[in-house]
Amino acid sequence: MNKIYYLASCDTCRKIIKSLPKNNDLVFHDIKQDPISEKDLEIMYFLSGSYEALFSKKAQLYKSMDLKNKSLTEDDYRKYILEHYTFLSRPVFIIENKIYIGNSQKNILEVLKVLS
């Protein structure tokens, strides 16, 4: 099952979703309305090889909790992602058992290519 984990209130996510081909077969998962389950996160971890790769260091909470000045472990990244949706780097696409994390232009171009 091909899936996108996104935040409906995020302008960047909305812009990316709007650019997707209309005939995509993605299942849309709004992480604010339906928080990430441990199972979903484990699948993402398996595909990415790291919780840190899934973690957003741009999150407001990352700064306000002063996490940038702490040495975080993989267990810490996992815990924070499960605690609050804002810690997941967005969007996350899982397409044909391959993961695409974040909104970099290179990443989005790869997603568009795979979906076309």
C-alpha positions in Angstrom: 0.0 0.0 0.0 1.4 3.4 -1.0 1.0 6.0 1.6 1.7 9.7 2.5 2.0 10.9 6.0 1.4 14.6 6.1 0.0 17.5 8.1 -3.2 19.0 6.6 -2.5 22.4 8.1 1.0 22.6 6.6 1.2 24.9 3.6 4.2 23.0 2.2 2.4 19.6 2.5 -0.7 21.1 0.8 1.4 22.5 -2.1 3.2 19.1 -2.6 -0.1 17.2 -2.5 -1.6 19.6 -5.1 1.4 18.8 -7.4 0.9 15.0 -7.2 -0.5 13.3 -10.3 -4.3 13.0 -10.0 -4.3 9.2 -10.6 -2.0 8.4 -7.7 -3.0 5.5 -5.5 -1.8 7.0 -2.2 -3.5 6.5 1.1 -3.5 9.9 2.8 -2.7 9.9 6.6 -3.0 13.2 8.4 -0.7 12.8 11.4 -2.5 15.5 13.4 -6.0 13.9 13.1 -4.7 10.3 13.3 -1.4 10.1 15.2 1.3 7.8 14.0 1.1 4.3 15.5 4.0 2.4 16.7 3.5 -0.1 13.9 3.6 2.7 11.3 6.7 4.1 12.8 8.4 0.7 12.9 7.7 0.3 9.1 9.2 3.8 8.5 12.2 2.9 10.7 12.7 -0.4 8.8 12.7 1.4 5.4 14.8 4.4 6.5 17.2 2.6 8.9 17.0 5.4 11.4 14.6 7.3 13.7 16.9 10.3 13.4 16.2 10.4 9.6 12.5 10.6 10.4 12.9 13.3 13.0 12.3 17.0 12.2 14.9 19.3 13.7 12.9 22.2 12.3 10.0 21.6 14.7 9.1 24.4 17.0 9.1 22.0 20.0 12.6 21.0 19.1 13.8 24.5 19.8 11.4 25.3 22.7 12.3 22.0 24.5 16.0 22.9 23.9 16.6 19.4 22.4 19.3 20.8 20.1 21.6 21.1 23.1 21.0 17.5 24.2 22.6 14.3 22.8 19.6 12.4 21.5 19.6 8.6 21.0 17.6 6.6 18.5 15.3 5.7 21.4 14.8 9.5 22.1 14.0 10.2 18.5 11.4 7.4 18.5 9.9 8.5 21.8 9.5 12.1 20.6 8.0 11.2 17.2 5.4 9.0 19.0 4.7 11.7 21.6 4.0 14.6 19.2 3.2 14.7 15.4 5.4 17.8 14.9 8.6 15.8 15.4 8.0 13.8 12.2 9.8 15.2 9.2 7.0 15.8 6.6 5.8 14.6 4.3 6.8 11.0 4.4 5.9 8.9 1.4 6.1 5.1 1.3 5.8 4.0 -2.3 6.4 0.4 -3.4 8.3 -0.3 -0.2 10.6 2.7 -0.6 10.6 5.7 1.7 10.9 9.3 0.8 11.3 11.7 3.8 10.9 15.4 3.9 10.1 18.2 1.4 13.4 18.7 -0.3 13.1 19.5 -4.0 15.2 16.4 -4.9 12.9 14.2 -2.8 9.7 15.5 -4.2 11.0 15.2 -7.8 11.8 11.5 -7.1 8.2 11.0 -5.7 6.7 12.7 -8.7 8.8 10.5 -11.0 7.8 7.3 -9.3 4.1 8.2 -9.2 4.0 9.2 -12.9 
